[in-house]
Amino acid sequence: EDLIAVNKPAGMLVYPGPGSSSGDKRSLVNGLLWRLSAHNLSTLNGPASPGIVHRLDRGTSGVIVAAKTNLAHALLVHTWTRHKVDKKYLALVEGVLSQPAGVVETP
């Protein structure tokens, strides 16, 4: 009722911005606007990114949470900035690994 979770594929922009082509209409924001319309998304970030609480890079796939209400948006941002969100990542690897487990430490 207050949130929507979207599985963003790799290659999709969250919202058109600097560096994207002006003709690139296939963004997550445009999809949300088409599916829900602007009056069904939070307005806290303004009209350029309605409902968007966080983003994923263009080349990254994963779940994006968008807020339908301003209250949900404010609470999500508060939770996110206080690092209270537990993010988990899954990597698919092809081939034989040299070790059975490990940690990736890159920015």
C-alpha positions, -999 to +999 in steps of 0.1 A: +000+000+000+028+024+008+058+008-010+066-009-043+095-032-049+108-034-084+134-059-098+156-036-119+175-054-146+211-045-154+214-019-181+183+001-170+187+036-157+168+045-125+161+079-139+174+097-170+200+122-160+235+135-169+252+110-192+220+094-205+208+101-240+179+125-242+159+099-262+164+072-236+128+068-222+133+033-207+141+042-171+127+028-138+110+062-130+093+063-164+081+027-158+067+037-124+050+067-138+034+047-166+023+019-142+012+040-112+010+077-124+026+106-105-001+111-079+005+075-066+042+081-058+060+102-032+067+138-041+096+144-016+123+142-043+104+164-068+090+155-102+123+142-116+125+112-093+091+105-078+091+078-051+128+070-055+144+063-022+177+048-033+193+039-066+213+012-083+240+018-109+229+012-145+249-020-148+236-034-115+205-056-112+185-058-080+155-048-060+147-011-058+122+002-032+100+031-042+077+050-019+041+056-028+035+081+001+056+109+015+055+094+050+068+061+037+095+079+018+106+099+048+107+068+070+127+049+044+152+077+040+156+079+078+162+042+080+186+042+051+207+071+063+210+055+098+224+023+081+195+002+095+189-015+062+204-050+059+215-055+023+225-089+010+241-097-023+243-129-043+270-136-068+269-163-095+303-176-105+312-198-134+342-221-132+363-235-103+371-212-074+405-214-058+389-211-023+355-223-010+347-189+006+359-154+006+352-117+009+351-091-019+364-058-007+360-032-034+344+002-032 
